[in-house]
Amino acid sequence: MADGKWIDGLNADLPVAEAARLALAVRLEAVAAQLGAPLTVVEAVHQLRVGTRRSRAALAVFHTCFSKKDAKAAKRALRKFRQAAGAVRDWDAFNAMLQESNAAKPAHDFLLGYALGQRAAAQAVLAETIDEGGDFRNLCETFPDRAAAPDDKSVRTFGDLAVMLDAQFAAFTQLVHTASHEPAQLHQVRILGKRLRYSIELFVTCFEPPLKERIYPAVEALQELLGGLQDASVAVERLESLRELAPALIPKEWLKVRPGLVKLLQSLRAKVRAGRKRFEAWRRDWEAIVEKHPLHAIRIAAK
């Protein structure tokens, strides 16, 4: 697929270096394909950030197949794109929230102008980052071919690497079990969930169907849930900051803007509370899935 989500040809019996070349070629190409897309297209920016995360996950899986110098250069390039695209994506999420909010017109117009200005500034940084990363296409073409068999002779096939998913799965499940509703804890759950999701996309052919049919959709659903919760939480922080700043800077206009902004804040706080309840329901479902489908029981042994 063009987005690099599922990779045709990866299987448990593939030699590790060959698997690394295939996976990194697909994942890096997915990033390169988005670098030429118009930066005003919301989905293109989103796919650029997701592509960098998928590529980073592949590097983490196959890091022993590359020299430290080469791996570091690839990580550095991907990090720059991810951070710059992430700043743009954050304001796209804010704009989407604003469009769905039905905020009163004075507040809506004020916030829309504010958000578009912030988005334009972030977009300029992303454009500059892309221009400065002009050699990324060369990296895409040459980096995968540098993959070599790891020094660890016990790791011969891609299937031998699949055991690393156990540790990710266990760490994620433990955090899900213990996490409170504090924003920092839920954000950490989201981070570990992303890493697990992108690793599953690589190792999916090394496991029986429940990994793709039951576990992966559950992780994907959590990402959507916590993504919405995070976007609402960030929006609350931004609106609270504006509520402190705006009265001194635009005292007359603020009298018109304030009622709509306060109402929007109330709505977003309610969305955060609802998101936490949805997380509790998801947590119960996840524990049932984990009990029914332990990874060690559905892994396919390499030949």
Secondary structure, 3 states (H helix, E strand, C coil): CCCCCCCCCCCCCCEHHHHHHHHHHHHHHHHHHHHCCCCCCHHHHHHHHHHHHHHHHHHHHCHHHCCHHHHHHHHHHHHHHHHHHHHHHHHHHHHHHHHHHCCCHHHHHHHHHHHHHHHHHHHHHHHHHHHHCCCHHHHHHHCHHHCCCCCCCCCCEHHHHCCHHHHHHHHHHHHHHHCCCCHHHHHHHHHHHHHHHHHHHHHHHHECCHHHHHHHHHHHHHHHHHHHHHHHHHHHHHHHHHHHHHHHHCHHHHHHHHHHHHHHHHHHHHHHHHHHHHHHHHHHHHHHHHHHCCHHHHECCCC
